[in-house]
Amino acid sequence: MAAPSESSEAMIFYDIAMATPYAPNPWKSRLALNFKDIKYSTTWVHLPDIAQVRRTLGVPACRKFSDGTDFYTLPILVDPNTKSRIGDSFDIAIYLQKTYPDSGAGDLFPPQKLEFAFNNEFASLVPLSERNDIEYVDYSKFNTYVDAAFTAHVSLVVHNLPFHPATAEATKAEFVRRAGVTSWDDFQIKGEQRQKFKESFHTMLGDLGKLFLRDISGPFLLGKKASYADLIVGGWLRMMREALPKQEWEEISGWHGGIYGRLHDGLEKYAEVK
């Protein structure tokens, strides 16, 4: 299918309403939409309302908690031009590539080896997607491992997440309930515990960073050409930049020769919030 014309109806992108956008999976999709130069607008949904919005749109939950109950989250993309509704960031990327293959900067999934794996030693605060893709398998596995790797270290940022003032208390209460802790302050980590997380994070980013050293001509895995693999990592870097203390973000973005600072900055051209 050809790229949308100027007269094409704008897509609707659903993201979580926060004081500033931070959620990594919506960021992956925003970066992909902008990479493809797709016309869209953002509908902001307060976190307590996400389940109802997904039900109203007829988009089922794509993840489950360990007890089998549905985990409702965003993003969702609605394309009125094809009457499609997609409720998972990786599925959104596939949809954009297959439906609008030549739009914007081109191919989101160019062939490349994405040899990275991660074994989690920390408990996960949120469930991860379980995928069994038959297309773009290397990218799917990479997405799963990167999600696991960053989620394992999300305790570094949870206490500083920029919740929307209108729903901050309700959102914090839901986080406390899901995690089975007694209060919001239980999410604050400092001292030796924080240092342990940072050391583990440094090691993980070093392992992941080896992929970025294969082509040093640019900030991306393929040098000067961005792909969805870069957007996967970039979505998580957006969260880290927004929720880490400024000094820690500056420290982390400079680790491993500044790989991640350059990647974050290199994706800035696809980071417009529309």
N, C-alpha and C positions, 0 to 999 in steps of 0.2 A: 504494500500500500504506500502511496506517496505521502510525503510529509504534509502535515496540516496546512491548508492555505490560510491567508489572512482572514478569510470569512468563516473558517472553522470555529465551532463553538468551543470556548475555553473549557479545559478540564477542571475538575474540583478536587483539590488535594486537602485531605483532612490531617491535621497535625494537633499535637497536644498543646493546649493553652498554658503557657508558663510566663514568668516575668520576662524571660528571653528564651528562644527556642534552644533546646538542649538535647532532646531525645535522639539517640544515634540512628535508630531505624528510619524515622521520618527524615533525618538529615541525609541518609543514603539516598532516599527517594527524591528529596529536593535537589540534591546534587545531580542525580540522573535526569530529572526533568529539565534542569537548566543546561546540562550537557547536551541534551537532545533539542534544546531551544524550543520546548513545547509551551504553548500558550495555556496558562492555568492561573487559578486563584486559590488562595488558602482559606479554608474554613477552620477556625480554631475551636477545639472542643475541650472543655474542662475535664480533668481526669475522672472525676466521679460520674461524668455523663457518657463516657466512652462506650460502655456496654450497651446502653440504650441506643446510641447512634448506630452502632454496628447492627443491632437487631433491626432497627428501623430501615436501614439500607439493605438488609438481607445479606449481610456479609458475616459469615460465622467466625468465631474465634479460631485463630490459627495456632494457638499454643494452649497447653493445659498445665495446671499446677500438679504437684506430685500426688495430690489426693484425687486427681481426675477431673476436677472442676475447671471450667473454661477460664482462660486468662485473656481478657479483652484489652487490646491495646491498639495503637495506630502505628503506621499510616494506613489510610485508605485512599485509593485513587478512583474517581468516577470519570469515565470518558463518555460524554453524551454523543460523540460522533459515532461510536460503535456500540453504545449502550452497555459498556463493560464496567464492572465494579470489582476492583482488586484490593485485597486486604492484607497483603504481606509485602515487605520491601523487596525481597528477591523476586517475587512474582511480578511486582510492578516493573522492575528492571527488564525482566524477560518480555513482558508485554510491550514495553516501549520499543525494545529492539526489534521484536518480530512485527509489530504493527507499523512502526515508523523507522524502518532500518536506515534510511539515508538522511534523517533529520539531524540538524545541529552538527556536532563534532563527529558524527558517524557511529562506528561500531562500539558498543559498550563491552562486548565480549570477544575481543581479538584473541587468537590462540596464544597461550603462554603457559609455562609450567608454574604452578603455584604450590610448591612443596613446603608446606608449613603444617605442623600439628601441635596440639597443646593438650597436656594432661593436667586437669584441675586439682590443686591440693586444698583449695578453699571452698567453702559452701557457697552455692549460688543463691542470690537474693531473688532472682526472677527466673522463670522457666525459659528455656531456649527452644527454638523451632526444631522439630524433627522432620527432616526432608529426605526424600528418596528420588531425587531428580534424575532424569535420563538425558536431559539437555544441559549443556554448560556444567557438566559434572565437576570439573576442576574448580570452577568458580563457586559452585554450591558448597563443596567441601571446604574451600577457603573461607567462605562466609561463616560456616558453622564453627570452624576452629577460631577464627578471629573473634566472633561473638563470645565464644567460651573464654578466650584468653582475656578479653577486656572485662567481661562480666565477673570473672574471678577476682578482679581488682577494683570493682565498682565501689567497694567500701571506702575507698579513698575519697569519693566525691559525694556519697549519698547525703551526708549531713549538710552539705552546702548546695544542694540542688535548688535552682532558682524557681521555686513554685510561684504560681500566680497568687497574688494577695487574696483574691476573692475566695479561693478554695484551698489555701495553704494548710489550714488546720485539718480539714477533712482529708486532704491528701496524706498528710503526715500520719493521721490516725489509721488510714488504710495501709500504709507502709508498715506501721507497727503491727497491725493485725496479721498481715501476710507473713511477716518475718518471725512472728511469735515472740517478740521482745516486749519489755514492759513499758518502755517510753521512747520518745524520739531521740533523746540524748544517748540511748544505747547504740545508735548508729555512729556516734562520734568516736573516731579512733585517733590516738595520739601516742607519743612516746615510743617505746620499743615496739609496740604492736604496729604503729604506723610505719616505722622504719622497716619492719619485716615485709609489709605489703609493698613498700617502695622498692626494696631490694628484689623482690619477686617480679615486680612490674618491670624493673630495669632489665632483668634477665630475659623475660618474655619478649620485650621490645627488641632486645639484641638478637634473639633468634629470628624474629619476624623481619628485622631490618636487613638480614643477610640477603633477602630477596631484592631489596632496593639497591644493593651494591653490584648487581649484575650489569646494570647499564647506568653509568654515572653522568650521562649527558644531560639529564634533567631530573626533576624531583619525583618522577613517577616510575612505576615498575618497568615500563617500557621506554624509559628515558623521557623524551619530550611529549609522548603520547599518553594521555590518561585513559584508563579503562575502569570498568566497574570494580575491579579489585582495589584500585586506589580509592574509589568512592566508599567502599566498605570500611577501609581503615580510616578514611577521612571523616566519616560519620561519627566514629568513636572519638576521634581527636577533637571534633567540635564539642562533644560533651565534656571532655577533659578540660578544654580551654575555658568553658563557661562555669564549671563547677569546682575546679581545683583552686586553692589559693593562688593568687597571681604569681607569687614567688616560686611555687612548686611547678606551675605550668611553664614558666620560663626555664626552670631547671630541666624538666622532662623534655621540653621541645628541643633542648640542646644536647640531650643524650645521643650517644652513638654517632657523633659527628654532625648532629643537627638534622638527621634524616627526617624526623617527624615534624620539625618546625618548617622545613622546606616543603614537605608534602602538604601540610596544612595551608601554607601560604600559596602554594601552587594551585590549590583547588579553590582559592578565593574567587576566581572568575566565574565559578559555578555556584556560588554561595548566596546569591541574591534571594532575599525572603520576599516573596510576592504575595 
